[in-house]
Amino acid sequence: MKKRKVGILLFDYVDVLDFAGPAEVLSLTANNKAEQALTLYKKHLLPTRPFEVFTLSETGMKIKTHSGIKVEPDFSIDDSPELDILIVPGGPLRAVQSIAKNQKIIDWIIKHKSIEYICSVCTGAYILGETGLLDGKKATTHHLALKLLQEKYPEIQALSDRKVVQDGNIISSGGVSSGINMALYIIEQIVGEFTAERTAKTIEFTL
């Protein structure tokens, strides 16, 4: 099976769980029970794992999260490897509004419109809304941001009754912790339901 390269976009004031949840879930995914056991035992992840996860930001320089934790991305958007999956996390409204006004980042996301999956976590849907890639599609976001998303981007059909919504190659997820649900959904779509269930059990997460 082809190893999917997963890039997670970081920016100042991003919510940690929005990106750390999917990063941990996808990184700890293994092809079988034996590899899962080794993943929990060894310091380094196995080269055979189905997902290679890395972080990136506009400049590649260290960013400061909403909770004040500093994170140094692996790449800038200019030197990022080719992606199979892009994850756009969220953060406080002012932070995502700032990114939505950053034309370089918006254009970079649009450039990836034909990859396997483009995903948003929580208010990251607001950033995807600015790209136009969600126009005419169903999507979800944090329950407190649903009305704002619908008003700002009326072409989006904002749903409030689902944690994870897929429309075409775009997957959106609701609140902060739903990035974990979204990652498990991706595993199910690509590797299979059994692997998704095993991964959820590994992290002691109830589907």
N, C-alpha and C positions, 0 to 999 in steps of 0.2 A: 504494500500500500504506500502511495506517495505520502511523504511527510509534509504536512501543511505548515507554512510559515505564517505565524500570527503576529501582526504588529498592533501594539496598543498605543494610541496617541496620548501623550501627557501634556499638560499645560499648567501654568500657575493656578493654584487653588482648586485643582482637581480633587474629587473625593477619593480617598485611598481605597475604600472597599469597592468602588466602581471598577477600578482596574486590577486591584490585588486579588479580588474574588475570582474573576475569569482567568487571570494569569495562573493562579495556584491550581485551579481545577484542570485547565488544559495541560499545564506542565506535568501534573501528576497522573495523567491518563496513560495507561499501559495497554499493550496489545493482548495480554493474557494474564492469568492469575499469578504465574511464576514471576513475570516481569513486574507486576504490581508489588509483590513482596520484596523484590530487589530494590525497587524504587524507594520503598520505605526504609530500607536498610542502608543503602549506599549514600555517600555524601553527594555524589554527582549523578545527574539524571542520565538514564540510559540513552545511547545514540539511536536506539530503535524506536523511541517513543513516537507516536503519531503526530504530535504537534510540537513545533519549535516556537517558543514564545519570546518576544523581545519588545522593548519599549522604545519609543521615539518621540521627539518633540520638534518644534519648528527649528531650533538652533542646535539641539543636542546638548545644550548646557543644563546644569542642574535646575530643577524646578522646586517650588515650595507648595506643598499640598494644602488643602483647606484646613487640615488639622495641624499644620506647621511642620510636618515631617518633610525633610528634603530628600529628593530622589534624583539620581543622575541617570538620564536615559541612555540606552545603548547606542542610539543613532539619532541623527537629525533627519528631517524629511528629505533632505537633499542627498544623503548617502545611505538611505534605507535600502535593505535588500528588497527584492521582488516579494510581493505579498500575495498570499492566497486568501487570507482573512484579515480584515481591518476592524478593530474595536475602538469606538469613540466613547469614552466615559463621560460622566457629567460632573457637576459641581454646583456651587451656588449660582444664582441667576446672573449676577454681574460677571462672573467668570465665563460662563457659556456665551453670554451676549458679547463679551470681548472677543472670544474666539470666532464667533459668527461674523464679526466685522473684519476678521483677518483674512483678506482676500487670498493671500498666498496659501494658507491652510485650506481654505474652502476649495480653491482650484486644485490643490493636491488631492483632496478627498475625491473630487469629481473625476480626476484622472484615473481613479481606481474603480470606477463605476461598474466595470465588467468582471471584476474578480469574483471568486466563488461566493464570498459573503462579506457584506459591510454591516457592521453591528453597532448599535448604540446601547448604552446603559444609562438608565435614569434620565437626567436632563441632557444627556448627550444627543437625544433626539432633536433638541432645539438646534444643535449645530448641523445635524443632517438636514433639518428643515431648510436651512439657509442654502444648502447645495442644490435644492430642487429635486434631489433624488427620491424624496418621499412624496412628491406631488402625485395625487391620484392613488396613493397607497394607504393601507392601514398601518398604524403604528401605535405605540404606547410610550408612556414616560412616567415620571413620578406623579402620584395622584394630585399633588399640589401644583403641578406645572401643566396638567392636561388642558385646562381652560386657556392658559397663556399660549400653549403650542397651537391650539385650534384657532385662536384669534390672530396670531401672528402669521400662521401658515394655513389659511382656510382650505387649501387643496388637499391637506392631509386629513384622513379620517382617523381621529384620535379615539382609541378604545380604552375604556376604564376597567373592563372586566377580565383582563388577562395579564399575566406576568410577562409572557413572552409572545410576541407577534411576528410572524414571518410573512412577508409579501414580496414575491420574487426572490431576489438574492439579498434582500435587506431584512435583518432581524433586529427588532427593538425590544427592550425589556423595561419593566416599570421602575420600581424604587431601587434604592441603593443595593440591597442584598440580592435583587433579582438578576444581577449579572452572573451569579452562581447558577441560577436556573437556566439562564441563557447559554452558558458554557456547557452545561450538561445536555441541553437541547442540541447544541452543535455536535457534541460527541455522538449523540444518538443518530443524528442525520448522516454523519460521516463514517463512524466506526460501528455503530449498532446499539440497540437498546440494552443488550446485556452488558456491554462495556460501560455505558452511561450509568447503569445501576451499580456496577461494581465500583466505579469511580466515586459515586455518591456515598456508597457505604464506606469507602476508604476515608473520606473526609467527614464521615458521620453526619451527612446531610440528608434530610428527609425530602424525597421528591414529592 
